[in-house]
Amino acid sequence: MGNKARTLPLITLGLWALFVLLGHQLILNAPQVWLTERLLISPSPGQSIELGRTTLGLTAHDRTTASRHLQITRDGGDQKDLKSGIRFFNISPLHRVDARTERFKTRFIKRLPLSSGDSIHLGARVIQVVEADPGGRLVLAEDQGDRVVWEGGRLLSQRYPPFKSCGMAWFKRQARDLRWWLRDKNREQELTLFSLGGRVQCLDRWRLSGVPTTTAQIYWRDGRFLLGSVDRTVREQVVPKGAATGVRLAGQWLPLDGAEGLVNRLVLGRTHFRVSGGPDRLALEPERNIPVVFEPPPAQGDTPGLMVETRSQRWIGDNPFASLSPWRAGLLVFFIFLSLPAAALLHAIDRQMGQYGRSRVLAWLALLPAWGLLGFALVGWSVLNNNLAWGLLPCALAWLIATLQLLQGGRLRGPAGLLWLLLTLLAGIGALNLTQLAAGAYNTKWLGYASGHLAVLTGMAAAVALLGRLPPQVLRRLAANFIGSRSLLVKLIKGGFVLMVIGLAFYQFVTGDEKGLGWIQPVEFVKLILVFMLATTLTHLRWLRIVESRDYRENRLRWIAAGVWVVIVFFLAAGVLMLGVNDYSPIVIVLTLMLPFLWLAFADPHVELTQGERDHNAGLLRDGRLLKRVATVWGLRGMLLLLLGGIVLTAYYLYKHPPDYLSSFPQAERLRIWSNPWAHRLSGDQVIQSLLRVREGGWSGVSDWFGGNGKVMNLPAVQDDFIAAFLINRFGAFAALLLVAVQALWFTALLRIADRLMSIPGEFEEYRSRYWLGGVLTGLAWMQITHWAISWGNVLGLLPVMGQPMSWLSSGNSHMLAIGFTSMALAMVGAWIVGEGKLSD
């Protein structure tokens, strides 16, 4: 045992050194880049200047910007109602231009306002705008007799009833109604209302025979209905009331300074440009998601009125402190000063536990490295200007300091050493993968994903290093107080956290922003709440069935009421989880969590007693009751196995016989793509691209592990849902197999720790807290294996595409904090408790 206890930390340090070496090589081989610094535009009267992929310094791999995207025209000042003669035209048929103004945060150029009496021409079809009321009522009539009314967030047809299933669940419709009800509270944003076209009538789609699905979209902004996003194969125009000719989206323009405010931002593809200047000249300066190329850009030619300024630098950045601000630096210094009371608290705990070997000064010095890195991760990482070298350095230091501190404190003995080794592997693979994703990309957007992930890993290691300085007795008491305390303050803290997370998740969905609130995704914390609630319910049930107390027998109604509240809050949290993603992943996650907890709940604790404990509880052995209990347990578990088998057979049947277009089965298109993505080249493009990039990677990855990433960057959601495709493409299937092995070992290790925690007997508070901790680790293990299965299913086409990050590998800061960090911290605590081999000091 002693040799093993010394070997695992040595292997961990060796792995850390290997990852540092690989990170160093990755940075050294990061390609030199050229990027556009400023575009100076001064068109002469009547001149038009076009901006596109080449002008903006984009590579051929970038499909978010067209070769001819934005046209800037100066009309000579003949428009009397405008302060400037400069106009913007979106000339790309497939791409958008978001021209943000002082009044509107979202203002797409290709939008035509609708008024009562106008007519909409979609090819050969003519739609009359009967009424377009600023209060929010829109009435449209088609030339074949149907008439629809949009009011109160719903679209109703006179001829066709709504199709029974349009891919929108009931709560999705209710959330859409809430968004419409709240429309006036966010007037500067644009709302998507409904589409024109399709074979079935929906509450958000108007059935028009002979018109392709979602031919055009109707929007709402600041009291006006707008037409936009028309299929490029359909010739459209809006003929105003009483006019002889119509207006097309292609001819729609936006003035630099008009009735809708001064244009101050332009978003082309991924890049955000700050607009300054006027009335006869402009300066466009990229300030977010700046495009780069790996070779010197070709000469732009002699375009009158256009001058492009470029610069060259190392991708990792030449000036890491470019965005340092006094208030951020001050906040970081203040956070470090907070280590003084923390050290005093640690010293007081040592004295209470009878450990007098550490003074306050020594406690502060021991605390400072990890505390400082934690403060850097929380406050200071963004001041380093998304610099990869300065992101990897504190991350590597944090994991080294954590390893040395845990080793020095004897916290890497036994199962804790194996857990820390697996954590180092998971963290190292994820850090290097996302760093290469950013170093070889063609847009600085990817730097943010890597630096954010590295900051989270830095904070996680620093926090565990601090956690390891607390004696195991304190950790056990904290767990016991959290699960068993009847204090009003503890209950308020628990309830407040649950309500806050569910409220934030619901608000996020109502506002329609799938990206979350700032950098937070509340849905990830809802998953954590589900795990906590299931573990708590399982713990209470376990204890009641062990003691069969008089209180339980005589107060059945109170316990039933408590169970009802648990069920209500659980389904509320599960419903909020399902609100967050419009695919099958919430159902998969909830089922995957429910089944193992039901498996544990069906176990009768009296069946698992030792022979001596059975003799002590001799009443259970009378009249064959123990045999009856065993039969009941495995009868219930057999029903679970039958349910699981039914789910697998149903999935196999749907794979072989996917529902057709008119099927009422929810998300039927995902099942059709899953069954045969090659037969759906347009909607199944994401899966097809993933399979092609996996095939391209082979067993050893592309020929050059470093440098530019190439075609794999065109894969949508490559930084999260399809991050494993990037891993295989760059580093090969051997690296993927290594990751799968580590994932399997981590899952198994968590379940083994959980099983040992749940099987150790003891006094009431200790047993209940350990059992609860084991239940939480069980839920977190199944949560992560579910995310891994969904992600591998996305990449290899094994499951219908579902939007969930791959734990420890994807760029998902909220997921890493809610699931990754919680499993990391609680697993180490559980391993320390199990490794002690005793119940108390």
C-alpha positions in Angstrom: 0.0 0.0 0.0 2.9 2.3 0.8 4.5 1.9 -2.6 1.2 2.5 -4.4 0.6 5.6 -2.3 3.9 7.0 -3.5 3.6 5.8 -7.1 0.3 7.5 -8.0 1.5 11.0 -7.0 4.7 10.5 -9.0 2.7 9.4 -12.0 0.5 12.5 -11.6 3.5 14.8 -11.5 4.9 13.0 -14.6 1.6 13.6 -16.4 1.6 17.2 -15.4 5.2 17.6 -16.8 4.1 16.0 -20.0 1.1 18.3 -20.4 3.3 21.3 -19.7 5.7 20.1 -22.4 2.9 19.6 -24.9 1.5 23.0 -24.1 4.9 24.6 -24.6 5.3 23.0 -28.0 1.8 24.0 -29.0 2.5 27.6 -28.2 5.9 27.6 -29.9 4.3 26.1 -33.1 1.3 28.5 -33.1 1.2 30.1 -36.5 2.0 33.7 -37.1 -1.1 35.6 -38.2 -2.1 38.7 -40.1 -5.3 40.6 -39.1 -7.2 43.6 -40.2 -6.7 46.5 -37.8 -8.8 49.3 -39.5 -10.8 50.0 -42.6 -10.8 53.6 -43.7 -13.7 54.3 -46.1 -14.3 57.7 -47.9 -16.5 57.2 -50.9 -16.9 60.0 -53.3 -20.5 61.1 -54.2 -22.3 58.3 -56.2 -19.5 55.8 -55.5 -20.2 52.3 -54.0 -17.5 50.3 -52.0 -18.1 46.6 -51.4 -16.7 44.7 -48.3 -16.4 41.0 -48.3 -14.4 38.0 -47.2 -11.1 39.1 -48.9 -11.4 42.8 -47.9 -12.0 41.8 -44.3 -9.0 39.5 -44.2 -10.8 36.2 -43.9 -9.7 32.8 -45.1 -11.5 30.6 -47.5 -12.6 28.4 -44.6 -14.8 31.1 -43.1 -18.4 30.6 -44.3 -20.0 33.2 -42.0 -19.1 36.1 -44.4 -19.8 36.3 -48.1 -17.3 37.3 -50.8 -19.7 40.2 -51.5 -21.4 41.1 -48.2 -21.8 44.8 -47.4 -22.1 47.7 -49.8 -21.4 51.3 -48.6 -22.7 54.1 -50.8 -22.6 57.8 -50.7 -25.5 59.5 -52.5 -24.2 63.0 -52.6 -26.4 64.4 -49.8 -29.6 64.7 -51.8 -31.6 63.2 -49.0 -32.9 66.2 -47.1 -34.1 64.2 -44.0 -30.7 62.7 -43.4 -27.6 64.1 -41.7 -25.3 62.0 -43.9 -25.5 60.7 -47.4 -23.8 57.3 -46.5 -26.0 54.3 -46.8 -25.5 50.6 -46.0 -26.8 47.8 -48.3 -26.7 44.1 -47.5 -25.9 42.6 -50.9 -25.4 38.9 -49.8 -28.4 36.7 -50.5 -27.4 34.2 -47.7 -25.8 36.3 -45.0 -27.0 39.0 -42.6 -25.7 42.4 -41.6 -26.6 43.5 -38.1 -26.3 47.3 -38.1 -26.8 48.3 -34.5 -27.9 51.9 -33.9 -28.2 54.1 -30.9 -31.9 53.1 -30.6 -31.8 49.4 -31.5 -29.5 46.7 -30.3 -30.5 44.5 -33.2 -31.2 46.1 -36.5 -30.9 43.9 -39.6 -30.8 45.8 -42.8 -32.9 43.3 -44.8 -36.3 44.1 -43.2 -39.3 45.7 -44.9 -41.9 47.3 -42.6 -45.6 46.3 -43.2 -48.6 48.6 -43.0 -52.3 48.2 -43.5 -53.1 48.0 -47.2 -49.7 46.7 -48.3 -49.4 43.5 -50.4 -46.7 40.9 -50.1 -45.7 39.1 -53.3 -43.9 35.7 -52.8 -43.3 34.5 -56.4 -46.7 34.0 -57.9 -48.5 34.2 -54.5 -50.0 37.5 -53.3 -50.8 38.2 -49.6 -52.7 41.2 -48.6 -51.9 43.0 -45.3 -55.5 43.7 -44.1 -54.4 45.1 -40.8 -51.1 45.9 -39.2 -51.9 47.6 -35.9 -49.1 49.1 -33.8 -50.8 47.5 -30.8 -49.7 44.1 -32.0 -52.5 42.8 -34.2 -51.7 41.6 -37.8 -54.3 40.3 -40.3 -53.1 38.7 -43.6 -55.2 37.3 -46.4 -53.9 35.1 -49.2 -55.1 35.0 -52.8 -56.6 31.5 -52.4 -59.0 32.5 -49.7 -57.3 31.7 -46.4 -57.0 34.4 -43.7 -54.8 34.5 -40.6 -54.7 36.7 -37.5 -51.7 37.2 -35.3 -52.7 38.5 -31.9 -51.6 37.9 -28.3 -48.7 35.8 -29.4 -50.7 33.3 -31.5 -51.3 32.8 -35.3 -54.8 31.4 -36.1 -56.0 30.4 -39.6 -59.6 30.6 -40.7 -59.3 27.6 -43.1 -56.8 25.2 -41.3 -56.8 24.1 -37.7 -53.3 23.9 -36.0 -51.5 20.7 -36.7 -51.5 18.5 -33.6 -47.7 18.5 -33.4 -45.5 21.1 -34.9 -42.3 20.3 -33.1 -43.2 22.7 -30.2 -44.1 21.3 -26.8 -46.8 23.0 -24.8 -44.4 24.8 -22.5 -42.5 26.1 -25.6 -45.7 27.7 -26.8 -46.4 29.2 -23.3 -42.9 30.7 -23.2 -43.4 32.2 -26.7 -46.6 33.8 -25.4 -44.7 35.2 -22.5 -42.1 36.7 -24.7 -44.8 38.4 -26.7 -46.5 39.7 -23.5 -43.1 41.2 -22.4 -42.4 42.7 -25.9 -42.8 46.3 -24.8 -40.3 45.9 -22.0 -37.5 45.4 -24.5 -38.5 47.5 -27.5 -35.0 47.8 -29.0 -34.8 44.0 -29.6 -36.3 42.2 -32.5 -38.8 39.3 -32.0 -39.3 36.5 -34.4 -43.1 35.9 -34.7 -44.0 33.4 -37.4 -43.1 32.1 -40.8 -44.9 32.0 -44.1 -45.0 28.6 -45.9 -45.2 25.0 -45.2 -47.4 21.9 -45.6 -49.1 22.1 -42.2 -50.6 24.9 -40.1 -48.9 25.7 -36.8 -49.2 28.4 -34.2 -45.9 29.8 -35.5 -46.2 29.0 -39.2 -48.8 29.8 -41.8 -49.7 27.0 -44.2 -49.5 28.2 -47.8 -49.9 25.6 -50.5 -47.1 25.5 -53.0 -44.8 27.7 -50.9 -41.8 26.0 -49.3 -41.5 25.8 -45.5 -40.3 29.0 -43.8 -40.2 30.9 -47.1 -40.3 34.2 -45.2 -40.4 35.4 -41.6 -42.5 38.0 -39.9 -40.8 40.0 -37.1 -41.7 42.7 -34.6 -39.6 45.6 -33.5 -40.7 48.8 -31.7 -44.4 48.7 -32.6 -43.9 47.6 -36.3 -44.3 44.3 -38.1 -41.4 43.5 -40.5 -40.9 41.1 -43.4 -37.5 39.5 -43.7 -35.4 36.3 -44.1 -36.9 35.3 -47.5 -35.7 32.2 -49.2 -33.4 33.2 -52.0 -35.2 30.9 -54.5 -38.4 33.0 -54.1 -38.7 36.5 -55.6 -40.3 38.7 -53.1 -41.5 42.3 -52.9 -43.8 44.5 -50.8 -46.1 46.8 -52.7 -47.2 49.7 -50.5 -50.8 50.8 -50.4 -51.6 52.8 -53.6 -48.2 52.3 -55.1 -47.6 50.9 -58.6 -44.2 49.3 -57.9 -42.9 47.3 -55.0 -39.8 47.3 -52.8 -37.5 44.2 -52.5 -35.3 43.2 -49.6 -32.2 43.4 -51.9 -32.8 47.1 -52.4 -33.4 47.9 -48.7 -30.9 50.3 -47.3 -30.1 51.9 -43.9 -28.7 55.4 -43.5 -25.7 56.0 -41.4 -27.7 58.6 -39.4 -31.4 58.5 -39.9 -34.7 58.2 -38.0 -33.7 54.9 -36.4 -30.5 56.4 -34.9 -26.8 56.6 -35.7 -25.2 53.3 -36.7 -22.4 52.7 -34.2 -21.8 48.9 -34.6 -21.7 46.6 -37.6 -21.7 42.8 -37.3 -20.5 40.9 -40.4 -20.4 37.2 -39.9 -18.7 36.8 -36.5 -16.8 40.1 -36.4 -18.0 43.2 -34.6 -16.9 46.5 -36.0 -17.0 49.9 -34.2 -18.3 52.6 -36.6 -17.0 56.1 -36.3 -16.7 59.1 -38.6 -19.1 60.7 -41.0 -20.8 62.4 -42.8 -18.5 61.6 -45.8 -16.0 59.1 -44.3 -16.1 56.1 -42.1 -13.6 54.1 -40.0 -14.5 50.4 -39.2 -12.4 49.0 -36.4 -12.8 45.3 -35.5 -13.1 45.1 -31.8 -14.5 41.6 -31.2 -14.0 38.3 -33.0 -11.3 39.6 -35.3 -10.6 37.5 -38.4 -7.0 36.4 -39.1 -5.1 34.7 -41.9 -1.9 32.6 -41.7 -0.2 34.1 -44.8 0.4 37.7 -45.7 -2.8 39.1 -47.2 -2.7 39.9 -50.9 -2.7 43.5 -52.1 -6.1 44.9 -52.1 -5.7 46.7 -55.4 -6.5 50.3 -56.2 -10.0 50.7 -54.8 -10.7 54.4 -54.6 -11.9 55.5 -51.2 -10.8 52.3 -49.4 -7.7 51.8 -47.3 -7.1 48.7 -45.2 -4.6 48.7 -42.4 -3.3 45.3 -41.3 -0.8 44.1 -38.7 1.1 40.9 -38.0 1.7 39.2 -34.6 2.0 35.9 -32.9 -1.4 34.3 -32.4 -0.8 34.0 -28.7 -0.7 37.8 -28.4 2.2 40.2 -28.0 0.7 42.4 -25.2 -1.1 40.3 -22.6 -1.8 43.3 -20.4 -3.5 45.4 -23.1 -6.8 45.5 -21.3 -5.6 45.9 -17.8 -7.7 48.4 -15.9 -7.2 49.9 -12.5 -10.5 48.7 -11.0 -9.8 45.1 -12.1 -6.3 45.2 -10.6 -7.6 46.8 -7.4 -10.3 44.1 -7.2 -7.7 41.4 -7.5 -5.5 42.9 -4.8 -8.5 43.2 -2.5 -9.4 39.6 -3.1 -5.8 38.6 -2.2 -6.1 40.6 1.0 -9.1 38.5 1.9 -6.7 35.6 2.5 -5.7 37.2 5.8 -9.1 36.4 7.6 -9.2 33.1 5.7 -5.8 32.1 7.2 -7.0 33.2 10.6 -10.0 31.0 10.3 -7.8 28.0 9.2 -5.5 28.6 12.2 -8.5 28.7 14.6 -9.7 25.4 13.1 -6.3 23.9 13.6 -6.3 24.9 17.3 -9.8 23.6 17.8 -8.7 20.2 16.3 -5.7 20.1 18.6 -3.1 20.8 15.8 -0.8 23.5 17.2 2.1 23.2 14.7 0.9 26.0 12.5 1.1 29.7 13.4 -1.1 32.3 11.7 1.8 33.5 9.6 2.5 29.9 8.4 -1.2 29.4 7.7 -1.3 32.6 5.6 1.9 31.6 3.7 0.5 28.2 3.0 -2.8 29.6 1.9 -1.5 32.4 -0.3 -0.4 30.5 -3.5 -3.7 28.7 -4.0 -5.8 31.7 -2.8 -4.0 34.1 -5.2 -4.5 31.8 -8.2 -8.2 31.4 -7.2 -8.6 35.2 -7.1 -6.8 35.4 -10.5 -9.2 32.9 -12.0 -12.3 34.7 -10.6 -11.2 38.3 -11.2 -8.0 38.7 -13.1 -7.9 36.2 -16.0 -9.7 38.5 -18.4 -7.1 41.3 -18.1 -4.6 39.1 -19.9 -6.4 39.8 -23.2 -7.2 36.2 -24.1 -3.5 35.3 -24.3 -3.0 31.6 -24.5 0.5 31.5 -22.9 -0.7 33.5 -20.0 -3.8 31.3 -19.7 -1.8 28.1 -19.7 0.8 29.3 -17.2 -1.5 30.0 -14.2 -3.5 26.8 -15.0 -0.3 24.7 -14.9 0.8 26.5 -11.7 -2.5 25.9 -10.0 -2.5 22.2 -10.7 1.1 21.9 -9.6 0.5 23.8 -6.4 -2.6 21.7 -5.7 -0.8 18.4 -6.3 2.2 19.4 -4.0 -0.1 20.7 -1.2 -2.3 17.6 -1.3 0.8 15.4 -1.4 2.4 17.3 1.5 -0.8 17.0 3.6 -1.1 13.3 2.9 -4.3 13.8 0.9 -3.2 11.7 -2.1 -3.2 8.3 -0.3 -5.5 5.5 -1.4 -8.5 6.2 -3.6 -7.8 10.0 -3.5 -4.5 9.5 -5.4 -6.2 7.6 -8.2 -9.0 10.2 -8.4 -6.4 13.1 -8.7 -4.5 11.2 -11.4 -7.7 10.8 -13.4 -8.6 14.5 -12.8 -5.2 15.5 -14.1 -5.7 13.5 -17.2 -9.2 14.9 -17.9 -8.1 18.5 -17.2 -4.9 18.2 -19.3 -6.7 16.7 -22.3 -9.4 19.3 -22.2 -6.9 22.2 -21.8 -4.6 21.2 -24.6 -7.5 20.4 -27.0 -9.2 23.8 -26.5 -5.8 25.6 -26.6 -5.1 24.1 -30.0 -8.6 24.9 -31.1 -7.8 28.6 -30.5 -4.2 28.6 -31.7 -5.1 27.2 -35.1 -8.4 29.0 -35.7 -9.0 31.9 -38.1 -10.8 34.2 -35.7 -10.0 35.5 -32.3 -13.4 34.4 -31.1 -12.0 31.0 -30.3 -9.4 32.6 -27.9 -12.2 33.4 -25.5 -13.3 29.8 -25.3 -9.8 28.6 -24.5 -9.0 31.3 -22.0 -12.3 30.9 -20.2 -11.8 27.1 -19.9 -8.3 27.6 -18.6 -9.5 30.1 -16.1 -12.1 27.7 -14.8 -9.5 24.9 -14.5 -7.2 27.2 -12.6 -10.0 28.1 -10.2 -11.0 24.5 -9.7 -7.5 23.3 -8.9 -6.9 26.2 -6.5 -10.2 25.6 -4.8 -9.5 21.9 -4.2 -6.0 22.8 -2.9 -7.8 25.1 -0.3 -10.4 22.4 0.4 -7.6 20.0 1.2 -6.3 22.2 4.0 -9.5 21.6 6.0 -9.4 18.6 8.4 -11.6 15.7 7.4 -13.6 16.1 10.6 -14.6 19.6 9.4 -15.6 18.4 6.0 -17.8 15.7 7.6 -19.5 18.1 9.9 -20.2 20.5 7.0 -21.8 17.7 5.0 -23.9 16.6 8.0 -25.0 20.1 8.7 -26.0 20.7 5.1 -28.1 17.5 4.8 -29.4 17.2 8.3 -29.7 20.7 9.9 -33.2 21.9 10.7 -32.0 25.5 11.2 -34.1 28.1 9.5 -31.0 29.8 8.1 -29.8 26.6 6.4 -33.3 26.0 5.0 -33.5 29.5 3.7 -30.0 29.1 2.0 -31.1 25.9 0.3 -34.5 27.2 -0.8 -33.0 30.5 -1.9 -30.4 28.7 -4.1 -33.1 26.5 -5.7 -35.5 29.3 -6.4 -32.7 31.6 -7.8 -31.4 28.9 -10.2 -34.9 27.9 -11.4 -35.9 31.6 -11.7 -32.8 32.5 -13.7 -33.3 29.5 -16.0 -37.0 30.4 -16.6 -36.1 34.1 -17.2 -33.4 33.1 -19.6 -35.9 31.0 -21.6 -38.6 33.7 -21.5 -36.2 36.3 -22.9 -35.3 34.0 -25.7 -31.5 34.1 -25.3 -30.2 30.5 -25.5 -26.7 31.6 -24.8 -27.5 32.2 -21.1 -27.3 35.3 -18.9 -23.9 36.8 -19.4 -21.5 33.8 -19.1 -23.9 31.8 -16.9 -26.1 29.0 -18.1 -28.7 28.5 -15.3 -29.8 25.2 -16.8 -26.5 23.6 -15.9 -27.1 24.5 -12.2 -30.7 23.1 -12.6 -29.0 19.7 -13.4 -27.0 20.0 -10.2 -30.2 20.7 -8.2 -31.8 17.6 -9.7 -28.9 15.5 -8.5 -29.0 17.1 -5.0 -32.8 16.5 -4.7 -32.6 12.9 -5.8 -29.8 12.2 -3.4 -31.6 13.9 -0.5 -34.9 12.0 -1.2 -33.0 8.7 -1.5 -31.2 9.4 1.9 -34.5 10.2 3.7 -36.1 7.1 2.3 -33.1 4.9 3.2 -33.1 6.1 6.8 -36.8 5.8 7.3 -36.8 2.2 6.0 -33.9 1.3 8.3 -35.3 2.7 11.6 -39.0 2.2 10.8 -39.5 4.8 13.5 -42.6 5.5 15.5 -42.5 9.0 14.2 -42.7 7.6 10.6 -45.6 5.3 11.5 -47.6 7.9 13.4 -47.1 10.9 11.1 -47.6 9.4 7.7 -49.4 12.5 6.4 -46.5 14.8 7.3 -44.0 12.5 5.5 -46.3 12.1 2.5 -46.6 15.9 2.3 -42.8 16.3 2.4 -42.6 13.7 -0.4 -45.1 15.6 -2.4 -43.1 18.8 -2.1 -40.0 17.0 -3.3 -41.9 15.6 -6.3 -43.2 19.1 -7.1 -39.9 20.8 -7.0 -38.2 17.9 -8.9 -40.6 18.1 -11.8 -40.4 21.9 -11.7 -36.6 21.6 -12.1 -36.9 18.9 -14.7 -39.4 21.1 -16.6 -37.0 24.1 -16.5 -34.2 21.8 -17.8 -36.4 20.7 -20.7 -37.1 24.4 -21.5 -33.4 25.1 -22.1 -32.8 22.8 -25.1 -35.1 22.0 -28.0 -34.1 18.4 -28.5 -34.2 15.0 -26.7 -31.2 15.6 -24.4 -33.4 16.8 -21.3 -35.4 13.6 -21.5 -32.2 11.5 -21.9 -30.6 13.2 -18.9 -33.7 13.0 -16.6 -34.2 9.3 -17.5 -30.5 8.5 -17.0 -30.6 10.1 -13.6 -33.9 8.6 -12.5 -33.1 5.0 -13.3 -30.0 4.5 -11.1 -31.7 6.3 -8.2 -34.8 4.1 -8.6 -32.4 1.1 -8.6 -31.0 2.2 -5.3 -34.4 3.2 -3.9 -35.8 -0.3 -4.6 -33.0 -1.9 -2.4 -34.3 -2.9 1.0 -31.7 -1.9 3.6 -32.6 -4.9 5.8 -31.7 -7.3 3.0 -28.2 -5.9 3.0 -27.5 -6.4 6.7 -24.7 -8.6 7.9 -25.6 -11.9 9.7 -25.0 -10.4 13.1 -27.2 -7.4 12.3 -29.9 -9.8 11.1 -29.7 -11.7 14.4 -30.1 -8.4 16.2 -33.2 -7.7 14.1 -34.6 -11.2 14.5 -38.1 -10.0 13.8 -37.3 -9.6 10.2 -36.5 -13.3 9.8 -39.9 -14.5 11.1 -42.3 -16.1 8.7 -40.0 -15.7 5.7 -40.2 -11.9 5.6 -36.6 -11.6 4.6 -37.1 -13.8 1.5 -40.2 -11.8 0.7 -38.2 -8.6 0.8 -35.5 -10.1 -1.5 -38.2 -11.1 -4.0 -39.8 -7.7 -3.8 -36.5 -5.9 -4.4 -35.5 -7.9 -7.5 -39.1 -7.8 -8.8 -39.0 -4.0 -8.8 -35.5 -4.0 -10.3 -36.7 -6.4 -12.9 -39.4 -3.9 -13.9 -36.7 -1.2 -14.3 -34.7 -3.6 -16.6 -37.8 -4.2 -18.6 -38.4 -0.5 -18.9 -34.8 0.1 -20.0 -35.1 -2.7 -22.6 -38.3 -1.1 -23.9 -36.6 2.2 -24.3 -33.7 0.6 -26.2 -36.1 -1.4 -28.5 -38.2 1.8 -29.2 -35.1 3.7 -30.1 -34.0 0.9 -32.4 -37.4 0.9 -34.1 -37.3 4.6 -34.6 -33.8 4.3 -36.1 -35.1 1.7 -38.6 -38.5 3.4 -39.2 -38.1 7.2 -38.7 -41.3 9.2 -38.7 -42.2 11.0 -41.9 -42.7 14.7 -42.3 -46.4 14.7 -41.3 -45.8 12.6 -38.2 -46.9 14.1 -34.9 -43.8 12.6 -33.2 -41.8 15.4 -31.6 -38.5 16.4 -33.2 -39.1 13.9 -36.1 -36.5 15.6 -38.3 -33.8 14.7 -35.9 -34.8 11.0 -36.1 -34.8 11.1 -39.9 -31.3 12.7 -39.9 -30.1 10.1 -37.4 -31.5 7.2 -39.5 -29.8 8.5 -42.7 -28.0 11.8 -42.6 -26.8 11.4 -46.2 -30.4 11.5 -47.4 -30.8 14.9 -45.8 -27.8 16.8 -47.0 -29.1 20.2 -45.9 -30.6 19.5 -42.5 -28.1 16.8 -41.8 -25.0 18.8 -42.8 -23.7 19.1 -39.2 -23.6 15.3 -38.8 -22.1 14.8 -42.3 -19.4 17.3 -41.7 -18.5 15.6 -38.4 -18.3 12.2 -40.0 -16.1 13.6 -42.8 -13.7 15.3 -40.3 -13.5 12.1 -38.2 -12.6 10.1 -41.3 -10.1 12.7 -42.2 -8.4 12.4 -38.8 -7.8 8.7 -39.0 -5.9 7.0 -36.2 -3.1 9.6 -35.7 -4.8 12.9 -36.7 -3.9 15.3 -39.5 -0.2 15.3 -40.6 0.6 18.4 -38.5 -0.7 18.4 -34.9 0.1 22.1 -34.6 -0.5 25.1 -36.8 -3.8 25.9 -38.6 -6.8 23.7 -37.9 -8.3 23.7 -41.5 -11.7 22.5 -42.5 -12.7 21.2 -39.1 -13.3 24.8 -37.9 -16.3 24.9 -40.3 -18.1 22.4 -38.1 -20.9 24.2 -36.3 -20.6 24.1 -32.4 -17.1 22.6 -32.8 -16.1 24.2 -29.4 -18.8 22.4 -27.4 -21.3 19.9 -28.9 -18.9 18.5 -31.5 -15.6 19.1 -29.7 -14.8 15.4 -29.9 -14.8 15.6 -33.7 -12.1 18.3 -33.4 -10.1 16.0 -31.1 -10.2 13.1 -33.5 -9.4 15.3 -36.5 -6.4 16.9 -35.0 -5.0 14.2 -32.8 -6.5 11.0 -34.1 -8.6 8.1 -33.0 -5.8 6.9 -30.6 -6.3 10.1 -28.6 -10.0 9.5 -28.6 -9.6 6.0 -27.3 -7.4 7.3 -24.5 -10.1 9.9 -23.6 -12.8 7.2 -23.6 -10.6 5.0 -21.3 -10.1 7.9 -18.9 -13.8 8.7 -18.9 -14.7 5.1 -18.2 -12.2 5.0 -15.3 -13.5 8.3 -13.9 -17.1 7.0 -14.0 -16.1 3.7 -12.4 -14.0 5.5 -9.7 -16.9 7.8 -8.8 -19.3 4.9 -8.5 -16.8 2.9 -6.3 -16.3 5.9 -4.0 -20.1 6.4 -3.8 -20.7 2.7 -3.1 -18.2 2.7 -0.2 -19.6 5.9 1.3 -23.1 4.4 1.2 -22.1 1.1 2.7 -20.1 2.3 5.8 -22.3 2.0 8.9 -22.1 4.5 11.7 -24.1 6.9 13.9 -27.1 8.7 12.6 -25.6 12.0 11.4 -22.4 10.5 10.1 -24.2 7.7 8.3 -26.8 10.0 6.7 -24.2 12.6 5.5 -22.0 9.9 4.0 -25.0 8.2 2.3 -26.1 11.6 0.9 -22.6 12.3 -0.4 -22.5 8.9 -2.0 -25.9 9.6 -3.6 -24.7 12.9 -5.0 -21.5 11.3 -6.4 -23.7 8.6 -8.0 -25.8 11.2 -9.7 -22.8 13.2 -10.9 -21.2 10.1 -12.3 -24.3 9.3 -14.3 -24.7 12.9 -15.3 -21.2 13.0 -16.8 -21.5 9.6 -18.5 -24.7 10.8 -20.1 -23.0 14.0 -21.4 -20.2 11.9 -22.8 -22.6 9.5 -24.5 -24.6 12.3 -26.0 -21.4 14.0 -27.3 -19.9 10.8 -28.8 -23.4 10.1 -30.3 -23.3 13.5 -32.0 -19.9 13.1 -33.4 -20.2 9.5 -34.7 -23.9 9.7 -35.6 -24.8 7.1 -33.0 -27.7 9.2 -31.5 -29.9 11.9 -32.8 -28.1 15.3 -32.6 -28.5 16.8 -29.1 -27.0 20.0 -27.8 -25.0 19.2 -24.7 -21.3 19.9 -23.9 -18.8 17.1 -23.4 -17.8 17.3 -19.7 -14.1 18.3 -19.2 -13.5 18.7 -23.0 -16.0 21.3 -24.3 -16.0 25.0 -23.7 -18.8 25.1 -21.2 -17.9 27.3 -18.2 -21.2 26.9 -16.5 -21.2 23.1 -17.0 -17.7 22.9 -15.7 -18.5 24.8 -12.6 -21.8 23.1 -11.9 -21.0 19.5 -12.8 -17.2 19.3 -13.3 -16.1 21.3 -10.2 -18.8 19.8 -7.9 -17.9 16.2 -8.9 -14.2 17.0 -8.5 -14.5 18.6 -5.0 -17.1 16.1 -3.6 -15.2 13.1 -5.0 -12.0 14.2 -3.3 -13.9 14.8 -0.1 -15.5 11.3 -0.4 -12.1 9.7 -1.1 -10.6 11.4 1.9 -13.4 10.1 4.1 -13.2 6.6 2.7 -9.4 6.6 2.9 -9.4 7.3 6.6 -11.1 4.0 7.3 -12.6 5.3 10.5 -15.8 7.1 11.5 -14.4 9.7 13.9 -11.2 10.9 15.3 
